Amino acid sequence: MGRASRLKPARLAEKLLQIRTGLGLSQSEIIREMGLEGLLYRNNISGFETGERMPQLLVLLKYARAAGVTIDDLVDDSIDLPKKLPKIPKK
């Protein structure tokens, strides 16, 4: 028996990149904003943004909270993220 591949939202990588750039954060800064230092690294973020890696559910929750959107907004391909994200990052 083989393993079935997981269904992935087609636009998730695009949306994660949009969140990071929309908040004006580097890959290292988004990790700090989400409070995931030591758990995620820049290569993880790069993989999420290129679609090579699928973030864990709790990481998606952190992205959503950092941006002030819902997880639905991230995983539903029929929903566009707002042009201006509601959350302003901490300085």
C-alpha positions in Angstrom: 0.0 0.0 0.0 1.4 3.4 -1.0 0.8 6.6 0.8 -1.6 9.1 -0.8 -0.2 12.6 -1.2 -1.8 15.3 0.9 -4.0 17.8 -0.6 -2.4 21.2 -0.6 -3.9 24.7 -1.3 -2.6 25.8 -4.6 -2.2 29.4 -3.5 -0.7 28.9 0.0 2.9 29.6 -0.9 1.8 32.9 -2.7 -0.2 33.9 0.3 2.6 33.2 2.8 5.0 35.3 0.7 2.3 38.1 0.5 2.0 38.1 4.3 5.8 38.4 4.9 6.3 41.1 2.3 3.1 42.9 3.1 4.3 43.2 6.7 7.7 44.4 5.5 9.6 41.6 7.2 12.6 39.6 6.2 12.5 35.8 6.6 14.3 36.0 9.9 11.9 38.8 11.1 8.8 36.8 10.3 10.2 33.9 12.4 10.7 36.3 15.3 7.2 37.9 14.8 5.6 34.5 15.0 7.7 33.6 18.1 9.3 30.5 16.4 13.0 31.3 16.8 14.9 28.0 17.2 12.0 26.0 15.7 12.0 27.5 12.2 14.8 28.8 10.0 15.1 30.9 6.9 15.3 27.8 4.7 11.9 26.7 6.2 10.3 30.0 5.3 11.8 29.9 1.8 10.4 26.4 1.3 7.0 27.5 2.4 7.1 30.5 0.1 8.1 28.4 -2.9 5.7 25.6 -2.2 8.4 23.1 -1.7 7.4 22.6 1.9 4.0 22.5 3.7 3.9 24.3 7.0 2.5 22.5 10.0 -1.0 23.6 11.1 0.2 25.5 14.2 2.7 27.4 11.9 -0.2 28.4 9.7 -2.1 29.6 12.7 1.0 31.8 13.7 1.1 33.2 10.1 -2.6 34.0 10.3 -2.3 35.7 13.6 0.7 37.7 12.6 -1.2 39.0 9.6 -4.6 39.5 11.3 -6.4 37.1 9.0 -8.0 33.7 9.5 -6.6 30.3 8.6 -9.5 30.1 6.1 -8.0 33.1 4.3 -4.8 31.2 4.0 -6.0 27.7 2.9 -9.1 28.6 0.8 -7.8 29.2 -2.7 -11.0 31.1 -3.6 -10.3 33.8 -0.9 -7.8 36.6 -1.6 -5.8 38.2 1.2 -6.5 41.9 1.7 -4.2 44.2 -0.3 -3.4 45.9 3.0 -3.0 43.4 5.9 -4.8 44.5 9.1 -1.9 43.7 11.4 1.0 46.1 11.8 4.2 44.2 12.9 5.8 45.1 16.2 9.0 47.1 15.9 
